[in-house]
């Protein structure tokens, strides 16, 4: 009996792959609007117009941010008729984002 590939665990990335992933995630998280988009998509898929309205961002700006997130490999757009619905590329990313957002950091006094 063969294993179901749907539930296959991907191999652990090598050091170079892990650093590339961190670089791409860091680029995506460097902007506040992109962070808000990712947290919104962690709750489920959404359309660009809905994201723009919910986050009070212009549609052209939303398009640019979604392009960056696509280029970083964090989101994917799925055509639905004349519209495109965006979602996180991997459900583990939603867990990672919410875990990261929930951290209680102990910063040095005077550090922004």
Phi and psi in degrees as a GROMACS rama.xvg file:
@    title "Ramachandran Plot"
@    xaxis  label "Phi"
@    yaxis  label "Psi"
@TYPE xy
-87.8718  153.847  UNK-2
-72.994  147.306  UNK-3
-77.492  116.679  UNK-4
-65.702  -17.5559  UNK-5
-61.5516  -33.2572  UNK-6
-106.346  12.2797  UNK-7
-68.4445  136.894  UNK-8
-88.1344  125.28  UNK-9
-66.6148  151.782  UNK-10
-64.6042  152.709  UNK-11
-63.918  137.601  UNK-12
-70.3654  149.823  UNK-13
-73.9261  170.389  UNK-14
-56.619  -40.97  UNK-15
-66.4901  -41.4633  UNK-16
-65.4376  -40.6201  UNK-17
-63.1776  -41.954  UNK-18
-66.0506  -38.6766  UNK-19
-63.0025  -43.2442  UNK-20
-60.8096  -46.0887  UNK-21
-61.2382  -39.9715  UNK-22
-61.644  -44.9583  UNK-23
-67.7616  -42.5872  UNK-24
-65.1752  -40.5123  UNK-25
-61.3787  -41.1639  UNK-26
-61.5442  -44.2641  UNK-27
-65.4358  -40.6924  UNK-28
-81.0418  -6.88246  UNK-29
-70.0869  -16.1248  UNK-30
-114.299  133.96  UNK-31
-60.9031  -39.7299  UNK-32
-66.1488  -40.9728  UNK-33
-65.8859  -36.4406  UNK-34
-61.8142  -42.7607  UNK-35
-65.4831  -38.6993  UNK-36
-62.3487  -47.0458  UNK-37
-62.3295  -42.4857  UNK-38
-65.4878  -36.7396  UNK-39
-64.9194  -45.4024  UNK-40
-69.2856  -21.0148  UNK-41
-63.498  -24.112  UNK-42
-84.405  -9.6491  UNK-43
141.995  166.383  UNK-44
-62.3291  157.236  UNK-45
-155.386  159.793  UNK-46
-92.5017  148.624  UNK-47
-54.1977  -43.3856  UNK-48
-62.2737  -39.5526  UNK-49
-67.5728  -40.6372  UNK-50
-63.0023  -45.0234  UNK-51
-59.6734  -44.0577  UNK-52
-65.6436  -48.2522  UNK-53
-63.5553  -33.6993  UNK-54
-101.421  5.17462  UNK-55
54.2915  51.732  UNK-56
-124.772  144.64  UNK-57
-65.5255  155.572  UNK-58
-63.7345  -40.8328  UNK-59
-62.0441  -39.2407  UNK-60
-64.7982  -41.7659  UNK-61
-61.3048  -42.5034  UNK-62
-58.7537  -43.3548  UNK-63
-64.8718  -42.4687  UNK-64
-65.8261  -41.2988  UNK-65
-65.524  -35.7989  UNK-66
-62.4616  -42.4805  UNK-67
-62.2916  -45.5198  UNK-68
-64.8304  -35.7453  UNK-69
-64.8526  -46.7009  UNK-70
-61.6487  -33.3813  UNK-71
-77.0497  -10.5591  UNK-72
83.4788  16.8785  UNK-73
-95.0749  -25.3042  UNK-74
-128.449  159.723  UNK-75
-134.25  141.136  UNK-76
-99.835  131.108  UNK-77
-115.876  114.19  UNK-78
-61.4714  135.411  UNK-79
-134.245  90.9175  UNK-80
66.8778  -123.049  UNK-81
-91.2044  -0.321261  UNK-82
-112.33  163.053  UNK-83
-123.733  129.683  UNK-84
-105.568  132.084  UNK-85
-102.425  145.716  UNK-86
-146.582  162.47  UNK-87
-66.7914  144.51  UNK-88
-69.909  -23.4258  UNK-89
-145.984  131.969  UNK-90
-62.6701  -24.1657  UNK-91
-65.4379  -25.9639  UNK-92
-65.2393  -38.0235  UNK-93
-60.6058  -43.4802  UNK-94
-64.1196  -43.6288  UNK-95
-62.1357  -43.4392  UNK-96
-65.0535  -45.0512  UNK-97
-69.7005  -35.6711  UNK-98
-64.0847  -44.5174  UNK-99
-62.9957  -43.6172  UNK-100
-64.6129  -26.9807  UNK-101
-87.8957  -0.714023  UNK-102
-65.0181  143.071  UNK-103
-103.464  104.531  UNK-104
-89.8088  145.088  UNK-105
-110.1  93.9596  UNK-106
-88.8839  159.029  UNK-107
-74.018  137.967  UNK-108
-55.2865  134.173  UNK-109
87.8014  -7.49855  UNK-110
-82.6158  132.786  UNK-111
